[in-house]
Amino acid sequence: MMAENVDSLVLEQLRLIREDLGALKTGMAAFKDEVHGEFGDVKAELLGQRTMIFSLATTIGHIDRRVEHIEEKLGIEQ
């Protein structure tokens, strides 16, 4: 009788541990999905910033060429 009670207690504790591990696994999977989504957002933001910097560099290059052209017309040497 005592052995049966001990077995029942052990089995109950194992069941509770298994439930906790299942909940932990589910929580970790949700966390993984959330982090993966946030990395995607960061990647998109970085791509947008890279595009803006490239556009700005292109615009600066155009302005530089225009200034050089005006300097040539005015006879200004560098």
PyMOL Python script that loads the backbone (N, CA, C, O; Angstrom):
from pymol import cmd

cmd.read_pdbstr("""\
ATOM      1  N   MET A   1       0.834  -1.194   0.000  1.00  0.00           N
ATOM      2  CA  MET A   1       0.000   0.000   0.000  1.00  0.00           C
ATOM      3  C   MET A   1       0.873   1.250   0.000  1.00  0.00           C
ATOM      4  O   MET A   1       0.616   2.196  -0.744  1.00  0.00           O
ATOM      5  N   MET A   2       1.908   1.246   0.841  1.00  0.00           N
ATOM      6  CA  MET A   2       2.804   2.401   0.924  1.00  0.00           C
ATOM      7  C   MET A   2       3.541   2.590  -0.393  1.00  0.00           C
ATOM      8  O   MET A   2       3.725   3.715  -0.856  1.00  0.00           O
ATOM      9  N   ALA A   3       3.963   1.476  -0.998  1.00  0.00           N
ATOM     10  CA  ALA A   3       4.691   1.542  -2.268  1.00  0.00           C
ATOM     11  C   ALA A   3       3.799   2.110  -3.365  1.00  0.00           C
ATOM     12  O   ALA A   3       4.259   2.870  -4.217  1.00  0.00           O
ATOM     13  N   GLU A   4       2.524   1.739  -3.340  1.00  0.00           N
ATOM     14  CA  GLU A   4       1.583   2.261  -4.337  1.00  0.00           C
ATOM     15  C   GLU A   4       1.421   3.770  -4.182  1.00  0.00           C
ATOM     16  O   GLU A   4       1.364   4.490  -5.178  1.00  0.00           O
ATOM     17  N   ASN A   5       1.347   4.255  -2.942  1.00  0.00           N
ATOM     18  CA  ASN A   5       1.226   5.694  -2.698  1.00  0.00           C
ATOM     19  C   ASN A   5       2.464   6.439  -3.197  1.00  0.00           C
ATOM     20  O   ASN A   5       2.364   7.508  -3.800  1.00  0.00           O
ATOM     21  N   VAL A   6       3.632   5.852  -2.933  1.00  0.00           N
ATOM     22  CA  VAL A   6       4.880   6.474  -3.391  1.00  0.00           C
ATOM     23  C   VAL A   6       4.902   6.507  -4.913  1.00  0.00           C
ATOM     24  O   VAL A   6       5.257   7.522  -5.512  1.00  0.00           O
ATOM     25  N   ASP A   7       4.518   5.388  -5.540  1.00  0.00           N
ATOM     26  CA  ASP A   7       4.473   5.338  -7.002  1.00  0.00           C
ATOM     27  C   ASP A   7       3.509   6.385  -7.549  1.00  0.00           C
ATOM     28  O   ASP A   7       3.811   7.057  -8.535  1.00  0.00           O
ATOM     29  N   SER A   8       2.363   6.522  -6.916  1.00  0.00           N
ATOM     30  CA  SER A   8       1.370   7.510  -7.357  1.00  0.00           C
ATOM     31  C   SER A   8       1.912   8.925  -7.227  1.00  0.00           C
ATOM     32  O   SER A   8       1.722   9.754  -8.117  1.00  0.00           O
ATOM     33  N   LEU A   9       2.588   9.199  -6.111  1.00  0.00           N
ATOM     34  CA  LEU A   9       3.172  10.528  -5.911  1.00  0.00           C
ATOM     35  C   LEU A   9       4.247  10.822  -6.955  1.00  0.00           C
ATOM     36  O   LEU A   9       4.307  11.923  -7.502  1.00  0.00           O
ATOM     37  N   VAL A  10       5.090   9.835  -7.225  1.00  0.00           N
ATOM     38  CA  VAL A  10       6.154  10.014  -8.221  1.00  0.00           C
ATOM     39  C   VAL A  10       5.544  10.239  -9.598  1.00  0.00           C
ATOM     40  O   VAL A  10       5.960  11.139 -10.327  1.00  0.00           O
ATOM     41  N   LEU A  11       4.565   9.426  -9.950  1.00  0.00           N
ATOM     42  CA  LEU A  11       3.916   9.573 -11.255  1.00  0.00           C
ATOM     43  C   LEU A  11       3.229  10.933 -11.384  1.00  0.00           C
ATOM     44  O   LEU A  11       3.270  11.550 -12.448  1.00  0.00           O
ATOM     45  N   GLU A  12       2.612  11.394 -10.326  1.00  0.00           N
ATOM     46  CA  GLU A  12       1.957  12.706 -10.344  1.00  0.00           C
ATOM     47  C   GLU A  12       2.986  13.812 -10.543  1.00  0.00           C
ATOM     48  O   GLU A  12       2.767  14.739 -11.323  1.00  0.00           O
ATOM     49  N   GLN A  13       4.104  13.712  -9.837  1.00  0.00           N
ATOM     50  CA  GLN A  13       5.159  14.722  -9.996  1.00  0.00           C
ATOM     51  C   GLN A  13       5.738  14.691 -11.410  1.00  0.00           C
ATOM     52  O   GLN A  13       6.010  15.740 -11.994  1.00  0.00           O
ATOM     53  N   LEU A  14       5.922  13.507 -11.952  1.00  0.00           N
ATOM     54  CA  LEU A  14       6.422  13.391 -13.328  1.00  0.00           C
ATOM     55  C   LEU A  14       5.434  13.998 -14.325  1.00  0.00           C
ATOM     56  O   LEU A  14       5.840  14.653 -15.285  1.00  0.00           O
ATOM     57  N   ARG A  15       4.148  13.779 -14.097  1.00  0.00           N
ATOM     58  CA  ARG A  15       3.122  14.358 -14.964  1.00  0.00           C
ATOM     59  C   ARG A  15       3.174  15.885 -14.904  1.00  0.00           C
ATOM     60  O   ARG A  15       3.084  16.551 -15.935  1.00  0.00           O
ATOM     61  N   LEU A  16       3.318  16.434 -13.704  1.00  0.00           N
ATOM     62  CA  LEU A  16       3.398  17.888 -13.542  1.00  0.00           C
ATOM     63  C   LEU A  16       4.655  18.452 -14.210  1.00  0.00           C
ATOM     64  O   LEU A  16       4.618  19.507 -14.843  1.00  0.00           O
ATOM     65  N   ILE A  17       5.757  17.734 -14.055  1.00  0.00           N
ATOM     66  CA  ILE A  17       7.004  18.171 -14.698  1.00  0.00           C
ATOM     67  C   ILE A  17       6.836  18.163 -16.216  1.00  0.00           C
ATOM     68  O   ILE A  17       7.261  19.095 -16.899  1.00  0.00           O
ATOM     69  N   ARG A  18       6.217  17.114 -16.735  1.00  0.00           N
ATOM     70  CA  ARG A  18       5.996  17.020 -18.177  1.00  0.00           C
ATOM     71  C   ARG A  18       5.103  18.170 -18.663  1.00  0.00           C
ATOM     72  O   ARG A  18       5.352  18.733 -19.729  1.00  0.00           O
ATOM     73  N   GLU A  19       4.081  18.517 -17.903  1.00  0.00           N
ATOM     74  CA  GLU A  19       3.219  19.649 -18.264  1.00  0.00           C
ATOM     75  C   GLU A  19       4.008  20.957 -18.273  1.00  0.00           C
ATOM     76  O   GLU A  19       3.864  21.776 -19.181  1.00  0.00           O
ATOM     77  N   ASP A  20       4.837  21.138 -17.255  1.00  0.00           N
ATOM     78  CA  ASP A  20       5.666  22.351 -17.190  1.00  0.00           C
ATOM     79  C   ASP A  20       6.618  22.435 -18.380  1.00  0.00           C
ATOM     80  O   ASP A  20       6.789  23.498 -18.976  1.00  0.00           O
ATOM     81  N   LEU A  21       7.233  21.310 -18.719  1.00  0.00           N
ATOM     82  CA  LEU A  21       8.145  21.289 -19.864  1.00  0.00           C
ATOM     83  C   LEU A  21       7.404  21.576 -21.168  1.00  0.00           C
ATOM     84  O   LEU A  21       7.927  22.253 -22.053  1.00  0.00           O
ATOM     85  N   GLY A  22       6.189  21.058 -21.278  1.00  0.00           N
ATOM     86  CA  GLY A  22       5.380  21.333 -22.470  1.00  0.00           C
ATOM     87  C   GLY A  22       5.044  22.810 -22.583  1.00  0.00           C
ATOM     88  O   GLY A  22       5.108  23.389 -23.667  1.00  0.00           O
ATOM     89  N   ALA A  23       4.686  23.417 -21.456  1.00  0.00           N
ATOM     90  CA  ALA A  23       4.384  24.853 -21.459  1.00  0.00           C
ATOM     91  C   ALA A  23       5.636  25.662 -21.784  1.00  0.00           C
ATOM     92  O   ALA A  23       5.572  26.654 -22.510  1.00  0.00           O
ATOM     93  N   LEU A  24       6.764  25.234 -21.245  1.00  0.00           N
ATOM     94  CA  LEU A  24       8.030  25.914 -21.525  1.00  0.00           C
ATOM     95  C   LEU A  24       8.380  25.815 -23.004  1.00  0.00           C
ATOM     96  O   LEU A  24       8.821  26.790 -23.612  1.00  0.00           O
ATOM     97  N   LYS A  25       8.182  24.641 -23.574  1.00  0.00           N
ATOM     98  CA  LYS A  25       8.458  24.436 -25.006  1.00  0.00           C
ATOM     99  C   LYS A  25       7.572  25.343 -25.857  1.00  0.00           C
ATOM    100  O   LYS A  25       8.046  25.950 -26.817  1.00  0.00           O
ATOM    101  N   THR A  26       6.307  25.435 -25.514  1.00  0.00           N
ATOM    102  CA  THR A  26       5.382  26.300 -26.248  1.00  0.00           C
ATOM    103  C   THR A  26       5.789  27.761 -26.123  1.00  0.00           C
ATOM    104  O   THR A  26       5.770  28.504 -27.104  1.00  0.00           O
ATOM    105  N   GLY A  27       6.156  28.168 -24.912  1.00  0.00           N
ATOM    106  CA  GLY A  27       6.589  29.549 -24.687  1.00  0.00           C
ATOM    107  C   GLY A  27       7.853  29.880 -25.451  1.00  0.00           C
ATOM    108  O   GLY A  27       7.979  30.971 -26.007  1.00  0.00           O
ATOM    109  N   MET A  28       8.791  28.947 -25.482  1.00  0.00           N
ATOM    110  CA  MET A  28      10.046  29.174 -26.206  1.00  0.00           C
ATOM    111  C   MET A  28       9.796  29.267 -27.708  1.00  0.00           C
ATOM    112  O   MET A  28      10.437  30.064 -28.392  1.00  0.00           O
ATOM    113  N   ALA A  29       8.878  28.468 -28.223  1.00  0.00           N
ATOM    114  CA  ALA A  29       8.557  28.521 -29.649  1.00  0.00           C
ATOM    115  C   ALA A  29       7.942  29.874 -29.998  1.00  0.00           C
ATOM    116  O   ALA A  29       8.273  30.462 -31.028  1.00  0.00           O
ATOM    117  N   ALA A  30       7.051  30.365 -29.142  1.00  0.00           N
ATOM    118  CA  ALA A  30       6.442  31.677 -29.378  1.00  0.00           C
ATOM    119  C   ALA A  30       7.498  32.773 -29.305  1.00  0.00           C
ATOM    120  O   ALA A  30       7.490  33.700 -30.115  1.00  0.00           O
ATOM    121  N   PHE A  31       8.402  32.671 -28.342  1.00  0.00           N
ATOM    122  CA  PHE A  31       9.484  33.654 -28.205  1.00  0.00           C
ATOM    123  C   PHE A  31      10.378  33.635 -29.442  1.00  0.00           C
ATOM    124  O   PHE A  31      10.772  34.689 -29.942  1.00  0.00           O
ATOM    125  N   LYS A  32      10.694  32.453 -29.929  1.00  0.00           N
ATOM    126  CA  LYS A  32      11.523  32.316 -31.132  1.00  0.00           C
ATOM    127  C   LYS A  32      10.851  33.009 -32.315  1.00  0.00           C
ATOM    128  O   LYS A  32      11.504  33.740 -33.060  1.00  0.00           O
ATOM    129  N   ASP A  33       9.559  32.781 -32.487  1.00  0.00           N
ATOM    130  CA  ASP A  33       8.832  33.420 -33.585  1.00  0.00           C
ATOM    131  C   ASP A  33       8.846  34.938 -33.444  1.00  0.00           C
ATOM    132  O   ASP A  33       9.010  35.656 -34.430  1.00  0.00           O
ATOM    133  N   GLU A  34       8.672  35.426 -32.216  1.00  0.00           N
ATOM    134  CA  GLU A  34       8.669  36.869 -31.972  1.00  0.00           C
ATOM    135  C   GLU A  34      10.034  37.479 -32.288  1.00  0.00           C
ATOM    136  O   GLU A  34      10.119  38.520 -32.939  1.00  0.00           O
ATOM    137  N   VAL A  35      11.091  36.831 -31.827  1.00  0.00           N
ATOM    138  CA  VAL A  35      12.447  37.333 -32.078  1.00  0.00           C
ATOM    139  C   VAL A  35      12.749  37.295 -33.572  1.00  0.00           C
ATOM    140  O   VAL A  35      13.347  38.225 -34.112  1.00  0.00           O
ATOM    141  N   HIS A  36      12.337  36.227 -34.232  1.00  0.00           N
ATOM    142  CA  HIS A  36      12.561  36.111 -35.676  1.00  0.00           C
ATOM    143  C   HIS A  36      11.854  37.255 -36.407  1.00  0.00           C
ATOM    144  O   HIS A  36      12.411  37.835 -37.339  1.00  0.00           O
ATOM    145  N   GLY A  37      10.641  37.574 -35.989  1.00  0.00           N
ATOM    146  CA  GLY A  37       9.909  38.691 -36.587  1.00  0.00           C
ATOM    147  C   GLY A  37      10.598  40.023 -36.344  1.00  0.00           C
ATOM    148  O   GLY A  37      10.661  40.865 -37.239  1.00  0.00           O
ATOM    149  N   GLU A  38      11.118  40.217 -35.131  1.00  0.00           N
ATOM    150  CA  GLU A  38      11.811  41.466 -34.819  1.00  0.00           C
ATOM    151  C   GLU A  38      13.091  41.600 -35.634  1.00  0.00           C
ATOM    152  O   GLU A  38      13.423  42.701 -36.075  1.00  0.00           O
ATOM    153  N   PHE A  39      13.815  40.505 -35.842  1.00  0.00           N
ATOM    154  CA  PHE A  39      15.010  40.557 -36.684  1.00  0.00           C
ATOM    155  C   PHE A  39      14.636  40.931 -38.113  1.00  0.00           C
ATOM    156  O   PHE A  39      15.367  41.661 -38.782  1.00  0.00           O
ATOM    157  N   GLY A  40      13.505  40.430 -38.572  1.00  0.00           N
ATOM    158  CA  GLY A  40      13.031  40.794 -39.906  1.00  0.00           C
ATOM    159  C   GLY A  40      12.752  42.281 -40.003  1.00  0.00           C
ATOM    160  O   GLY A  40      13.065  42.915 -41.010  1.00  0.00           O
ATOM    161  N   ASP A  41      12.158  42.838 -38.948  1.00  0.00           N
ATOM    162  CA  ASP A  41      11.885  44.279 -38.924  1.00  0.00           C
ATOM    163  C   ASP A  41      13.178  45.086 -38.946  1.00  0.00           C
ATOM    164  O   ASP A  41      13.284  46.081 -39.664  1.00  0.00           O
ATOM    165  N   VAL A  42      14.158  44.654 -38.158  1.00  0.00           N
ATOM    166  CA  VAL A  42      15.452  45.354 -38.115  1.00  0.00           C
ATOM    167  C   VAL A  42      16.125  45.281 -39.479  1.00  0.00           C
ATOM    168  O   VAL A  42      16.687  46.267 -39.956  1.00  0.00           O
ATOM    169  N   LYS A  43      16.066  44.119 -40.097  1.00  0.00           N
ATOM    170  CA  LYS A  43      16.673  43.949 -41.423  1.00  0.00           C
ATOM    171  C   LYS A  43      16.019  44.893 -42.433  1.00  0.00           C
ATOM    172  O   LYS A  43      16.710  45.510 -43.244  1.00  0.00           O
ATOM    173  N   ALA A  44      14.709  45.006 -42.385  1.00  0.00           N
ATOM    174  CA  ALA A  44      14.005  45.906 -43.300  1.00  0.00           C
ATOM    175  C   ALA A  44      14.390  47.360 -43.042  1.00  0.00           C
ATOM    176  O   ALA A  44      14.580  48.130 -43.983  1.00  0.00           O
ATOM    177  N   GLU A  45      14.506  47.734 -41.773  1.00  0.00           N
ATOM    178  CA  GLU A  45      14.918  49.107 -41.445  1.00  0.00           C
ATOM    179  C   GLU A  45      16.323  49.395 -41.946  1.00  0.00           C
ATOM    180  O   GLU A  45      16.578  50.467 -42.496  1.00  0.00           O
ATOM    181  N   LEU A  46      17.234  48.452 -41.762  1.00  0.00           N
ATOM    182  CA  LEU A  46      18.607  48.645 -42.233  1.00  0.00           C
ATOM    183  C   LEU A  46      18.657  48.764 -43.749  1.00  0.00           C
ATOM    184  O   LEU A  46      19.420  49.565 -44.289  1.00  0.00           O
ATOM    185  N   LEU A  47      17.855  47.977 -44.426  1.00  0.00           N
ATOM    186  CA  LEU A  47      17.806  48.070 -45.885  1.00  0.00           C
ATOM    187  C   LEU A  47      17.296  49.440 -46.302  1.00  0.00           C
ATOM    188  O   LEU A  47      17.819  50.033 -47.245  1.00  0.00           O
ATOM    189  N   GLY A  48      16.287  49.949 -45.616  1.00  0.00           N
ATOM    190  CA  GLY A  48      15.767  51.282 -45.908  1.00  0.00           C
ATOM    191  C   GLY A  48      16.807  52.359 -45.666  1.00  0.00           C
ATOM    192  O   GLY A  48      16.943  53.289 -46.460  1.00  0.00           O
ATOM    193  N   GLN A  49      17.541  52.235 -44.570  1.00  0.00           N
ATOM    194  CA  GLN A  49      18.578  53.231 -44.275  1.00  0.00           C
ATOM    195  C   GLN A  49      19.710  53.146 -45.288  1.00  0.00           C
ATOM    196  O   GLN A  49      20.255  54.170 -45.699  1.00  0.00           O
ATOM    197  N   ARG A  50      20.064  51.940 -45.688  1.00  0.00           N
ATOM    198  CA  ARG A  50      21.113  51.783 -46.693  1.00  0.00           C
ATOM    199  C   ARG A  50      20.681  52.430 -48.011  1.00  0.00           C
ATOM    200  O   ARG A  50      21.483  53.080 -48.680  1.00  0.00           O
ATOM    201  N   THR A  51      19.434  52.252 -48.374  1.00  0.00           N
ATOM    202  CA  THR A  51      18.912  52.853 -49.599  1.00  0.00           C
ATOM    203  C   THR A  51      18.950  54.372 -49.510  1.00  0.00           C
ATOM    204  O   THR A  51      19.320  55.046 -50.473  1.00  0.00           O
ATOM    205  N   MET A  52      18.566  54.916 -48.347  1.00  0.00           N
ATOM    206  CA  MET A  52      18.602  56.372 -48.177  1.00  0.00           C
ATOM    207  C   MET A  52      20.030  56.895 -48.270  1.00  0.00           C
ATOM    208  O   MET A  52      20.267  57.928 -48.895  1.00  0.00           O
ATOM    209  N   ILE A  53      20.977  56.205 -47.664  1.00  0.00           N
ATOM    210  CA  ILE A  53      22.377  56.643 -47.709  1.00  0.00           C
ATOM    211  C   ILE A  53      22.899  56.580 -49.139  1.00  0.00           C
ATOM    212  O   ILE A  53      23.601  57.491 -49.579  1.00  0.00           O
ATOM    213  N   PHE A  54      22.570  55.529 -49.864  1.00  0.00           N
ATOM    214  CA  PHE A  54      22.999  55.410 -51.254  1.00  0.00           C
ATOM    215  C   PHE A  54      22.412  56.548 -52.086  1.00  0.00           C
ATOM    216  O   PHE A  54      23.108  57.148 -52.906  1.00  0.00           O
ATOM    217  N   SER A  55      21.131  56.842 -51.872  1.00  0.00           N
ATOM    218  CA  SER A  55      20.489  57.943 -52.601  1.00  0.00           C
ATOM    219  C   SER A  55      21.144  59.272 -52.265  1.00  0.00           C
ATOM    220  O   SER A  55      21.375  60.094 -53.152  1.00  0.00           O
ATOM    221  N   LEU A  56      21.442  59.486 -51.005  1.00  0.00           N
ATOM    222  CA  LEU A  56      22.099  60.718 -50.575  1.00  0.00           C
ATOM    223  C   LEU A  56      23.482  60.832 -51.209  1.00  0.00           C
ATOM    224  O   LEU A  56      23.865  61.903 -51.680  1.00  0.00           O
ATOM    225  N   ALA A  57      24.231  59.732 -51.223  1.00  0.00           N
ATOM    226  CA  ALA A  57      25.562  59.747 -51.839  1.00  0.00           C
ATOM    227  C   ALA A  57      25.463  60.050 -53.332  1.00  0.00           C
ATOM    228  O   ALA A  57      26.291  60.784 -53.871  1.00  0.00           O
ATOM    229  N   THR A  58      24.471  59.497 -53.993  1.00  0.00           N
ATOM    230  CA  THR A  58      24.267  59.766 -55.420  1.00  0.00           C
ATOM    231  C   THR A  58      23.946  61.234 -55.645  1.00  0.00           C
ATOM    232  O   THR A  58      24.483  61.857 -56.561  1.00  0.00           O
ATOM    233  N   THR A  59      23.073  61.789 -54.816  1.00  0.00           N
ATOM    234  CA  THR A  59      22.711  63.204 -54.935  1.00  0.00           C
ATOM    235  C   THR A  59      23.926  64.094 -54.698  1.00  0.00           C
ATOM    236  O   THR A  59      24.129  65.068 -55.424  1.00  0.00           O
ATOM    237  N   ILE A  60      24.724  63.776 -53.705  1.00  0.00           N
ATOM    238  CA  ILE A  60      25.940  64.559 -53.430  1.00  0.00           C
ATOM    239  C   ILE A  60      26.883  64.484 -54.629  1.00  0.00           C
ATOM    240  O   ILE A  60      27.494  65.487 -55.000  1.00  0.00           O
ATOM    241  N   GLY A  61      27.006  63.312 -55.231  1.00  0.00           N
ATOM    242  CA  GLY A  61      27.837  63.164 -56.424  1.00  0.00           C
ATOM    243  C   GLY A  61      27.347  64.035 -57.566  1.00  0.00           C
ATOM    244  O   GLY A  61      28.149  64.656 -58.264  1.00  0.00           O
ATOM    245  N   HIS A  62      26.031  64.085 -57.763  1.00  0.00           N
ATOM    246  CA  HIS A  62      25.451  64.935 -58.817  1.00  0.00           C
ATOM    247  C   HIS A  62      25.743  66.406 -58.538  1.00  0.00           C
ATOM    248  O   HIS A  62      26.136  67.148 -59.439  1.00  0.00           O
ATOM    249  N   ILE A  63      25.554  66.819 -57.305  1.00  0.00           N
ATOM    250  CA  ILE A  63      25.824  68.219 -56.933  1.00  0.00           C
ATOM    251  C   ILE A  63      27.294  68.542 -57.160  1.00  0.00           C
ATOM    252  O   ILE A  63      27.621  69.615 -57.667  1.00  0.00           O
ATOM    253  N   ASP A  64      28.174  67.633 -56.793  1.00  0.00           N
ATOM    254  CA  ASP A  64      29.612  67.848 -56.977  1.00  0.00           C
ATOM    255  C   ASP A  64      29.941  68.037 -58.460  1.00  0.00           C
ATOM    256  O   ASP A  64      30.714  68.926 -58.816  1.00  0.00           O
ATOM    257  N   ARG A  65      29.359  67.206 -59.319  1.00  0.00           N
ATOM    258  CA  ARG A  65      29.604  67.353 -60.761  1.00  0.00           C
ATOM    259  C   ARG A  65      29.067  68.677 -61.285  1.00  0.00           C
ATOM    260  O   ARG A  65      29.701  69.305 -62.133  1.00  0.00           O
ATOM    261  N   ARG A  66      27.921  69.106 -60.801  1.00  0.00           N
ATOM    262  CA  ARG A  66      27.362  70.395 -61.238  1.00  0.00           C
ATOM    263  C   ARG A  66      28.258  71.552 -60.807  1.00  0.00           C
ATOM    264  O   ARG A  66      28.501  72.483 -61.576  1.00  0.00           O
ATOM    265  N   VAL A  67      28.746  71.485 -59.573  1.00  0.00           N
ATOM    266  CA  VAL A  67      29.642  72.534 -59.076  1.00  0.00           C
ATOM    267  C   VAL A  67      30.918  72.562 -59.914  1.00  0.00           C
ATOM    268  O   VAL A  67      31.399  73.638 -60.270  1.00  0.00           O
ATOM    269  N   GLU A  68      31.469  71.396 -60.233  1.00  0.00           N
ATOM    270  CA  GLU A  68      32.665  71.340 -61.077  1.00  0.00           C
ATOM    271  C   GLU A  68      32.390  71.961 -62.442  1.00  0.00           C
ATOM    272  O   GLU A  68      33.231  72.681 -62.980  1.00  0.00           O
ATOM    273  N   HIS A  69      31.226  71.685 -62.995  1.00  0.00           N
ATOM    274  CA  HIS A  69      30.860  72.242 -64.302  1.00  0.00           C
ATOM    275  C   HIS A  69      30.770  73.772 -64.224  1.00  0.00           C
ATOM    276  O   HIS A  69      31.259  74.473 -65.110  1.00  0.00           O
ATOM    277  N   ILE A  70      30.151  74.274 -63.174  1.00  0.00           N
ATOM    278  CA  ILE A  70      30.044  75.735 -62.991  1.00  0.00           C
ATOM    279  C   ILE A  70      31.431  76.335 -62.805  1.00  0.00           C
ATOM    280  O   ILE A  70      31.724  77.393 -63.362  1.00  0.00           O
ATOM    281  N   GLU A  71      32.286  75.679 -62.031  1.00  0.00           N
ATOM    282  CA  GLU A  71      33.649  76.173 -61.831  1.00  0.00           C
ATOM    283  C   GLU A  71      34.410  76.223 -63.156  1.00  0.00           C
ATOM    284  O   GLU A  71      35.152  77.170 -63.418  1.00  0.00           O
ATOM    285  N   GLU A  72      34.223  75.205 -63.982  1.00  0.00           N
ATOM    286  CA  GLU A  72      34.874  75.208 -65.297  1.00  0.00           C
ATOM    287  C   GLU A  72      34.401  76.393 -66.133  1.00  0.00           C
ATOM    288  O   GLU A  72      35.209  77.076 -66.762  1.00  0.00           O
ATOM    289  N   LYS A  73      33.096  76.635 -66.138  1.00  0.00           N
ATOM    290  CA  LYS A  73      32.544  77.747 -66.927  1.00  0.00           C
ATOM    291  C   LYS A  73      33.039  79.094 -66.417  1.00  0.00           C
ATOM    292  O   LYS A  73      33.238  80.028 -67.194  1.00  0.00           O
ATOM    293  N   LEU A  74      33.236  79.184 -65.099  1.00  0.00           N
ATOM    294  CA  LEU A  74      33.698  80.444 -64.515  1.00  0.00           C
ATOM    295  C   LEU A  74      35.224  80.553 -64.525  1.00  0.00           C
ATOM    296  O   LEU A  74      35.775  81.597 -64.177  1.00  0.00           O
ATOM    297  N   GLY A  75      35.901  79.486 -64.920  1.00  0.00           N
ATOM    298  CA  GLY A  75      37.353  79.513 -64.965  1.00  0.00           C
ATOM    299  C   GLY A  75      38.006  79.365 -63.605  1.00  0.00           C
ATOM    300  O   GLY A  75      39.153  79.771 -63.418  1.00  0.00           O
ATOM    301  N   ILE A  76      37.300  78.799 -62.673  1.00  0.00           N
ATOM    302  CA  ILE A  76      37.845  78.598 -61.326  1.00  0.00           C
ATOM    303  C   ILE A  76      38.589  77.269 -61.311  1.00  0.00           C
ATOM    304  O   ILE A  76      38.036  76.233 -61.679  1.00  0.00           O
ATOM    305  N   GLU A  77      39.855  77.309 -60.881  1.00  0.00           N
ATOM    306  CA  GLU A  77      40.651  76.083 -60.817  1.00  0.00           C
ATOM    307  C   GLU A  77      40.746  75.611 -59.376  1.00  0.00           C
ATOM    308  O   GLU A  77      40.739  76.406 -58.436  1.00  0.00           O
ATOM    309  N   GLN A  78      40.832  74.345 -59.236  1.00  0.00           N
ATOM    310  CA  GLN A  78      40.933  73.757 -57.895  1.00  0.00           C
ATOM    311  C   GLN A  78      42.359  73.494 -57.534  1.00  0.00           C
ATOM    312  O   GLN A  78      42.638  73.000 -56.442  1.00  0.00           O
TER     313      GLN A  78
END
""", "prot")
cmd.dss("prot")
cmd.show_as("cartoon", "prot")
cmd.util.cbc("prot")
cmd.orient("prot")
